[in-house]
Structures are given as structure tokens and as C-alpha cells.
């Protein structure tokens, strides 16, 4: 069986599965339900509650399925009962008073009868109102069933996701801005640190080594707290704000300039330490004969580095640099801990107000929109690099940059920290 035949078979199976799923979705019938209000605390508007009629008998009263706080003398004053028929479509619900009922019960203002309940019928019991609704069908029925399940409602609620989507969408450019700009600032910083670490003079090499060890050896979350709050305590920072009051006004995407200044500073300084090791390993992986050949042609060391060594280095370390950007973009979520309104902070605000985790799941999907395509691009880039260097396909053989990839990934695992909510 050739590849074309396999694709046709799998494509046909996929179409059949999709058609069957669509038929089930459109034929879905949700259960009928009752709606009623319960008093809210503090003089607020009453809260509407829903009782699904998923059992043959549903009770109404003080201590019943439909709980109506009142001065009823009995715990159950009425029942909504299902009368089964041979054809499920002919089954119907009717209202019946209980033996404990001592108060009048009305349906649409008339005395209670054995007539089937219809969609929108108003049941009045001792001044309390209950409305009967026929169950939805099709997509609405599936959505109602989905929301009725605890796990799907808590983590994948359609209602919460639809309400929070525009909120998180507005914060998406904020996360992108911090990721791209911080990475752009970190590239020259990382290259400078790499040259300093490779310098022969100790007084140049040691400061870079200490900086890289400190940054790589401490959590990014801790660095954010130090830089974000520590900068504001410096006299020079206060003088700068006094001389430039515009920095405290909304600058871009609703954030003032000082938030960008502090957030980009800490992210770029952190990423520069990791890029330093990537650049250093990439430069040292270039054969020394390349530099010697360039010098023999009369090039100075800086010129040979700029025109011979660096271009080859960039080509080799580009996949690793892309991986570093992916990690940096995900790390922008830590800025939520200091009040920068990126996606994670907005999702946390929605989750706190709805007591639902679906906003976090939606925010995660926005991160995946960026990270998954970039991850696939990195993998394809590595394969093309292996083909170009080895003259054939297959995976890239172990090289110094590959070893740095592993070290870089392990070091970034140290960034994971619980920010407590």
C-alpha cells in the first residue's frame, strides 16, 4: 500500500468520524430543567439557580431538590414527576402537590392540574416562583451537558472561556512585547559576555563568569522581585522619574514606561546569561583553522570574528537561540507576580472572580500558539542544518552546540517556582 492510498483511507475514515460526530451533536437532546431565585446576601440581586430534571421525580420545598427558603410547614410541598410513554417524545412532566402541602400552588396563575408542563410555565408556591423549561437540543444541549460536569465546567467552561477571551486577547500583545524586546536586548548583551568570558585577561573574564554563574544559579522569580522593587529604591531612579514625569503615564498597550523598564531589564539580563553560554560554545566549536586562515589573508581579529567566525556561529546556534526565546517567552508569565498585566495576570483575575480555572487553560492555549510552531520550526531547522553539514538527512550528530542545548535546557529547569496563586 503506497503513501497516497494510505492518505486516502485515513482521510475517508476521518470524514466518516467527523460526520457521525456532527450527527450526534445535532441530535443531542438535553434534559428539561427548572429555574428559581434564591436570596443574596448584603441586599444584592437574587441569584438564579438551575435544577436539571434528570430523575423521574424532583421535589420542591424547604429541604428538597429545589430549595425555596420560606415559612413552609412541610419540607416538601410539591413534586415534578415524569410520566413515561412508549415513545420517549410523548413523555411529559406534570406538577403534583405533596401530602404536606398546606399552601396553594399555582401554574401560570391557575390552580394546579394534571396537565403536562410546557416550556415557560410559571409555578408559584407561597410567593416563590419556579419556571419550567424544556431542554435545549443540538449544540446548546451539548454545551449544557458539558457545563453540568464538574471537571469540564471547572477547567474547560465554554461560558468562562468566551467571557475571558477578549480580556486575555488584549494581554497577549503585552506578553509578546516583553518576550521579543527582552530577547532583542539580550542578544548583544550575551555576545558581549561571551567575548568577556573568552578573554585572556582575568579582570575582563572574571566579572563575566561571576555574572553568568549568579544569574544561572538563582531563580528568575527572585531576580524579578529584586530588580522590580529594588530599582525604585535607588536615588537615581527617583531623580529620573521626577525629571521625566511622562514615564508614569500610559505608554504602550496601557502600561506605563516604568513597568516596561523594570520588566525588560530583568528579563534581558537573565536571558543574556544563557545566551552568553550559547554564543561561547558556538564560537569555540568553529575550528581554529578558520581564524588562522582569516588572519593569513590580512584580516584583523575583530574583522575575522565579524566576517568569518560569527556568521558560522549564528548558523550553528540558531536552533538553540530559538529554544532560548521559547523559554523566555514562557517566563514572561512570572511578571504577573509583580502586577504587570500580561496574560497570566489577567487569567488569574478572571479565575479569582469566577472561581473557575478555565481562564488559565485559555491563557495556556495562547502560549501554545507561539511555542508549538516555533518548536516545530526549531526541529526542522536542526534537520536542515544536519543535512547541510553532513551531506545527508537524519538527525544532527553530537556536537558542542548540541551539548550546550542539553545544558541550557537543564539550567532552565531551575526557573520553575511556585508563585503561590
C-alpha positions in Angstrom: 0.0 0.0 0.0 1.6 3.3 -1.1 1.5 6.6 0.7 -1.2 8.1 -1.5 -3.6 5.1 -0.8 -2.9 5.4 3.0 -3.7 9.1 3.0 -7.0 8.4 1.1 -8.0 5.7 3.5 -7.2 7.7 6.6 -8.8 10.8 5.1 -12.0 8.8 4.4 -12.1 7.4 8.0 -11.6 10.9 9.4 -14.5 12.3 7.3 -16.8 9.4 8.4 -15.9 10.0 12.1 -16.5 13.7 11.7 -19.9 13.2 10.0 -21.0 10.7 12.7 -19.8 13.1 15.4 -21.7 16.0 13.8 -24.9 13.9 13.6 -24.7 13.0 17.3 -24.1 16.7 18.1 -27.1 17.9 16.2 -29.3 15.2 17.5 -28.3 15.8 21.1 -31.3 16.5 23.4 -30.7 18.0 26.8 -32.9 17.4 29.9 -35.7 19.7 30.9 -34.9 21.9 33.9 -36.3 24.3 36.5 -35.0 27.8 37.3 -35.6 29.7 40.5 -34.1 32.6 42.5 -32.5 32.4 46.0 -31.9 35.5 48.2 -28.4 37.0 48.1 -26.5 38.4 51.0 -26.0 42.1 51.6 -29.0 43.3 49.7 -27.6 42.2 46.4 -29.6 40.9 43.4 -31.1 37.4 43.9 -29.1 34.6 42.4 -30.7 32.4 39.8 -30.3 28.6 40.3 -31.0 25.8 37.9 -32.2 22.3 38.7 -31.9 19.7 35.9 -34.7 17.2 35.7 -32.5 14.2 35.3 -34.6 12.0 37.6 -38.2 10.8 37.4 -39.2 12.8 40.4 -37.9 16.2 41.6 -39.0 17.7 44.9 -39.8 21.4 45.7 -39.8 22.8 49.3 -37.7 23.9 52.2 -35.5 20.8 52.2 -35.8 19.4 48.6 -34.1 19.3 45.3 -35.4 22.8 44.6 -34.8 24.5 47.9 -37.0 27.6 48.5 -36.3 29.4 51.8 -39.7 30.2 53.2 -42.2 29.6 56.0 -43.5 26.4 54.6 -44.8 24.0 57.2 -43.5 20.9 55.3 -40.1 20.1 53.9 -41.6 19.0 50.5 -44.6 20.9 49.2 -44.7 19.7 45.6 -43.1 17.3 43.1 -42.4 17.5 39.4 -43.0 13.9 38.1 -42.2 12.4 34.7 -44.9 10.3 33.1 -43.3 7.8 30.8 -44.7 6.8 27.4 -43.8 4.1 24.9 -42.5 6.8 22.6 -40.0 9.0 24.5 -41.2 12.0 22.7 -44.7 11.5 24.2 -43.4 11.5 27.8 -44.2 14.6 29.8 -43.7 16.4 33.1 -46.5 17.3 35.5 -46.7 19.1 38.8 -48.3 17.4 41.9 -48.8 18.7 45.4 -47.4 16.6 48.3 -49.3 15.4 51.3 -47.5 18.0 53.4 -48.7 20.9 51.3 -50.8 23.4 53.2 -50.4 26.4 50.9 -52.0 27.0 47.4 -49.9 26.1 44.4 -50.5 27.8 41.0 -49.3 27.2 37.5 -49.5 30.4 35.3 -51.9 31.9 37.9 -54.3 29.0 37.8 -54.9 26.2 40.2 -52.7 23.1 39.9 -53.9 20.4 37.4 -52.6 17.2 36.0 -51.9 18.9 32.6 -48.4 18.5 31.2 -46.0 21.3 31.9 -45.0 23.4 28.9 -41.9 25.5 28.2 -42.0 28.7 30.3 -44.7 27.7 32.7 -44.6 29.7 35.9 -45.0 27.7 39.1 -46.0 29.8 42.2 -45.6 28.3 45.7 -46.1 30.5 48.7 -44.9 33.6 46.9 -41.9 31.8 45.4 -41.6 31.4 41.7 -40.2 28.4 39.8 -40.1 28.3 36.0 -40.2 25.1 33.9 -38.0 25.0 30.8 -37.8 22.4 28.0 -34.3 21.1 27.5 -32.2 22.5 24.7 -31.2 20.5 21.6 -28.2 20.3 19.3 -25.1 22.4 20.1 -26.9 24.1 23.0 -27.7 20.7 24.6 -24.1 19.6 24.3 -23.0 22.9 25.9 -25.5 22.4 28.7 -24.3 18.9 29.3 -20.6 20.0 29.2 -21.2 22.7 31.8 -23.1 20.3 34.1 -20.0 18.1 34.6 -17.7 19.2 37.4 -14.4 18.7 35.7 -15.3 20.1 32.3 -17.0 23.1 33.9 -14.1 23.8 36.2 -11.3 23.7 33.6 -13.0 24.0 30.2 -16.1 26.0 30.7 -17.4 27.4 27.4 -19.0 30.3 29.2 -16.0 31.4 31.2 -13.7 30.9 28.2 -15.9 33.1 25.9 -16.1 35.8 28.6 -12.4 35.8 29.3 -11.2 35.5 25.7 -11.3 39.3 24.9 -9.6 40.0 28.3 -6.7 37.6 27.7 -6.5 38.6 24.0 -5.8 42.2 25.0 -3.0 41.0 27.2 -1.5 38.7 24.5 0.4 41.6 22.8 1.9 42.6 26.2 3.4 39.1 26.7 4.7 39.2 23.1 6.2 42.6 23.6 8.1 41.6 26.7 9.3 38.4 25.0 10.5 39.9 21.7 12.0 43.1 23.1 13.8 41.4 26.0 15.3 38.8 23.7 16.4 41.5 21.3 18.2 43.3 24.1 19.7 40.1 25.4 21.4 39.2 22.2 24.1 41.9 22.2 24.5 41.5 26.0 25.0 37.8 25.6 27.5 38.2 22.8 29.5 40.8 24.9 29.5 38.5 27.9 30.7 35.6 25.6 33.7 37.7 24.4 34.5 38.7 28.0 34.4 35.0 29.2 36.8 34.1 26.4 39.2 37.0 27.1 42.7 36.1 28.3 42.8 38.9 30.9 41.4 37.9 34.2 40.0 41.3 35.1 37.8 41.0 32.0 37.0 37.3 32.2 36.1 37.0 36.0 33.3 39.6 36.1 31.5 37.9 33.2 32.0 34.5 34.8 30.6 35.7 38.2 27.7 37.4 36.5 26.7 34.3 34.5 27.1 32.0 37.5 25.0 34.2 39.7 22.2 34.7 37.1 22.1 31.0 36.1 22.3 29.9 39.7 19.3 31.9 41.1 15.6 31.7 40.3 14.3 34.2 37.7 11.3 34.9 40.0 13.7 36.1 42.7 15.5 38.2 40.2 12.2 39.8 39.2 11.5 40.8 42.8 14.9 42.2 43.3 15.0 44.3 40.1 11.3 45.3 40.0 11.2 46.6 43.6 14.9 47.3 44.1 15.2 49.8 41.2 12.5 52.0 42.7 14.7 52.4 45.9 17.7 53.8 44.1 18.1 57.6 44.3 18.9 57.8 40.6 15.7 56.1 39.7 13.7 58.6 41.7 15.5 61.5 40.1 14.9 60.1 36.6 11.1 59.8 37.3 11.0 63.4 38.7 12.8 64.7 35.6 10.6 62.7 33.2 7.0 62.5 34.6 5.8 61.1 31.3 7.3 57.8 32.3 4.5 57.2 34.8 1.8 57.8 32.2 0.3 55.1 29.9 2.9 54.4 27.3 2.1 51.3 25.2 -0.7 48.8 25.5 -1.9 50.6 28.6 1.2 50.1 30.6 3.4 53.0 31.8 7.1 53.2 30.7 8.4 52.3 34.2 6.8 48.8 34.0 8.5 48.2 30.7 11.8 49.5 32.0 11.8 47.2 35.0 10.3 44.1 33.3 12.5 44.3 30.2 15.6 44.9 32.4 15.3 41.8 34.4 14.2 39.5 31.5 17.0 40.7 29.2 19.7 40.5 31.9 18.6 36.9 32.7 18.4 35.8 29.1 21.8 37.4 28.3 23.5 35.0 30.8 22.1 32.0 29.0 22.8 33.4 25.5 26.4 34.0 26.7 27.0 30.3 27.1 25.3 29.6 23.8 27.5 32.1 21.9 30.6 31.0 23.7 30.0 27.3 22.9 29.2 28.2 19.3 32.3 30.3 18.8 34.5 27.7 20.3 33.0 25.0 18.1 34.4 26.7 15.0 37.7 25.1 14.0 40.7 27.3 14.9 41.9 27.0 11.4 39.1 29.4 10.3 40.6 32.2 12.4 44.1 31.3 11.2 43.1 31.3 7.6 41.4 34.7 8.0 44.4 36.2 9.7 46.7 34.8 6.9 44.6 36.9 4.5 45.4 40.0 6.4 42.2 40.3 8.5 42.4 41.7 12.0 41.0 39.6 14.8 37.8 41.8 15.1 37.3 41.7 11.3 37.8 38.0 11.2 35.4 37.5 14.0 32.8 39.7 12.4 33.0 38.3 8.8 34.2 34.7 9.3 33.6 33.3 12.8 30.3 35.0 13.9 28.3 34.1 10.7 29.2 30.4 11.1 28.4 30.6 14.8 25.0 32.1 14.2 24.2 29.4 11.7 25.1 26.7 14.2 23.5 28.1 17.3 20.3 29.5 15.7 18.1 26.5 16.8 19.4 26.8 20.4 18.7 30.6 20.3 15.2 29.9 19.2 14.8 27.5 22.1 16.0 30.2 24.5 13.4 32.6 23.1 10.7 30.0 23.7 11.8 29.6 27.3 12.0 33.4 27.7 8.5 33.9 26.3 7.1 31.4 28.7 9.0 33.1 31.6 7.1 36.4 30.9 4.3 34.7 32.9 6.3 35.3 36.1 5.8 39.1 35.6 2.3 38.5 36.9 3.7 38.3 40.4 4.6 42.0 40.3 1.4 43.3 38.7 2.4 43.6 35.1 -0.8 43.0 33.1 0.3 40.1 30.9 -1.8 37.0 30.1 -1.2 35.1 33.3 -2.2 38.0 35.5 -5.4 38.6 33.5 -6.2 34.9 33.7 -5.7 35.0 37.5 -8.1 37.9 37.8 -10.8 36.1 35.9 -10.2 32.8 37.8 -10.5 34.7 41.1 -13.8 36.4 40.2 -15.4 33.2 38.7 -13.8 30.5 40.9 -13.1 28.7 37.7 -9.8 27.6 36.2 -10.9 27.8 32.5 -9.2 31.2 32.1 -5.8 29.6 32.9 -6.4 27.0 30.2 -7.2 29.7 27.7 -4.1 31.6 28.6 -2.1 28.4 28.2 -3.5 28.0 24.6 -2.2 31.5 23.7 1.3 30.5 24.9 1.0 27.3 22.8 0.1 29.3 19.7 3.6 30.7 19.8 5.7 27.9 21.3 4.4 24.9 19.3 5.0 26.4 15.8 8.4 27.8 17.0 9.3 24.4 18.4 8.4 22.7 15.1 10.5 25.3 13.3 13.5 24.7 15.5 13.3 20.9 14.9 13.1 21.4 11.1 15.9 23.9 11.3 18.1 21.4 13.1 17.4 18.8 10.5 18.3 21.1 7.7 21.5 22.1 9.5 22.4 18.4 9.9 21.7 17.8 6.2 23.8 20.8 5.2 26.7 19.9 7.4 26.7 16.1 6.9 25.6 16.0 3.3 22.6 13.9 4.0 19.5 13.6 6.1 19.0 12.2 9.6 19.5 13.7 13.0 22.3 16.1 13.7 25.4 14.3 15.1 26.5 15.2 18.6 28.4 18.5 18.6 29.4 21.1 21.1 26.2 23.2 20.4 24.2 20.0 20.9 25.8 19.6 24.3 25.0 23.2 25.1 21.4 22.5 24.2 21.2 19.9 26.9 23.0 22.1 29.5 20.8 25.0 28.5 17.6 23.0 29.0 18.7 21.6 32.3 19.7 25.1 33.6 16.3 26.5 32.7 14.5 23.9 34.8 15.8 25.8 37.8 13.5 28.7 36.8 10.3 26.8 37.8 9.0 28.2 41.0 5.6 28.3 42.8 4.4 31.9 42.9 1.5 30.9 45.2 -1.6 31.6 43.1 
